[in-house]
Amino acid sequence: MKFIKAELFDKTQYVFTKYYDRVIHYYSKINGKVSYDKLNEAIYLVTKEIEILHSSFIPGLITPFWIRRKIKYKKLLDYIETNDSNSIINKFLTRKINCLSRHQFKCLLVKESNNSYYFLMIVNHICVDGQDFKYLIKKIIETYNYLVDNESKEINIKKGSRSIKQVFDNLPSSLKDSCSKYHNVSIVKKERKLNYFSNFGKKTSLILRKSISSDDFSLLKEKAKKYNVTINDIYLSAYFISLYSFTKNSDDKQINITSMVDLRRYLSNKDSLGLTNLITYMPTQFYVNRNESFISVLEKISEITKEKKGSTFFGLESLSLLSLAYKVFPFPLSKVAIKIGYSNPRFSLSNIGLLNQKEFSFIHTKTVDAYITGAIKKLPYQQISTTTFNNTASFCMANKCNKKNHEFIKNILDKFINELIIFARER
């Protein structure tokens, strides 16, 4: 038995179970045959090298920790043949992962009657963030591709530190001093809320997904260059407009949307030493006037985000305060202190980035569709997760709620997509 230290974000992800299911999800559709045996072997060879993926998270009375378990080769990849892939896929992607379980991931290979294949994977968010989830999937595919024509493979995978300390160690001393101060950027005054329907009755978990075409995405990138803004600024603007269209705009309360910030930006090679979580967030508070144009909102949002990104400790706020809570109190009490002092953002935007078609395709096949999305949220919390595949942008909202609220969230996502398309096509 081996004990592994629970890192700062491991603890924080566990604490926030109240707000979401702590699972991140990968979906891919594949043209061509995928070998079950080779894929199961590839998953085994990769995941056995990553201790955290075959360990149990123990909350502990003083401090949390991991206990490494022996990985089971025969229980890594489920396989289903079906004529109804949609229901199978949604059922698998909305599964939970128990922190106490032996494996912190689940994989499924689906074969449809038309010989299309789907590869799905979910991972406990405590173990990795979206960037290292991409790394993990690419390593599995890389290993599979080698095994198809070879008997074995030596796995070259990063196994270094999972600690936030790798970020702070790489900062200049002046920045370390700033980061040691206790900031709390989670508190928002006069925050506007959405009026969801009553959430009584049967609640189901559902991942809603919408996409914009390659042509429209190219137009958005052109608009970003034209107006000297980022794609994320455009997404944020569309999200704000969409949310405000579903509120009664009768007061001056702002909506707060947080955007994910990857702390790998502070590392010399822009990559973590081991598979981990290194994501914090940038809060953006904004008020949209009734009938305000998209370009007016975009210009204001761009100014706000540029100012925030110019901060000397961008993305590093609140980390010292979080760390202090875990040091001062036993874990059960630190959970209470954090929940009292930390305001979980109601709305968030997570741009997980590019899924390169070549890197995400098994040998002798072609992945024709793929996306990654974040955790399934509990109301009143919601997130838009976005990935780009084959120059097409996908946007997902994942929530656990009743049927009426699923429809309400779908309307928000539809409005968001419509705003992007109208802006992209404007002359």
Helices and strands as residue ranges (DSSP letters): E 2-5, H 8-15, G 16-18, E 23-31, H 36-47, G 51-54, E 55-58, E 65-68, G 73-75, E 77-82, H 85-93, E 105-112, E 116-124, H 130-147, H 165-169, H 173-179, E 204-212, H 214-226, H 231-244, E 255-262, G 263-266, E 279-286, H 294-309, H 319-328, H 331-341, E 347-355, E 366-373, E 377-378, E 382-389, E 392-401, H 403-425
